[in-house]
Amino acid sequence: MSYSLKYVVENLDVSANTLRFYEREGILKDISRDSNGHRIYNNQNIEWIKLIRSFRLTGMPIAKIKEYVELYELGDETFFQRKEMMMQHKLEVQNKINENLKHLEVISYKVAMYELQEKEIIQKI
């Protein structure tokens, strides 16, 4: 199946500039073009975009993504390196989630205190 740039932008929540940037950086490859020079994305491209977006939205630097892509292109001989990268990134994401949960607890406590104060203020009125 093939997809237009417009489809990708609208359905994957990514800008056209970001897609072009990923291509320039060499982390999104093999993008075909139609007779007018417009980008045409296939299913494999879509899966790569989703993976790259997941990496970026969870804080993986472009340089690390480039490293992953380069290792992927080398094939099965880099399987364990890629697996280690994924495991390391997963651990970093999990640590961020845990940290954010701690912050959420503090914020939730503060909101609860405001709600108590609000009730007291309303009772006085």
Secondary structure, 3 states (H helix, E strand, C coil): CEEEHHHHHHHHCCCHHHHHHHHHHCCCCCCEECCCCCEEEEHHHHHHHHHHHHHHHCCCCHHHHHHHHHHHHHCHHHHHHHHHHHHHHHHHHHHHHHHHHHHHHHHHHHHHHHHHHHHHHHHHC
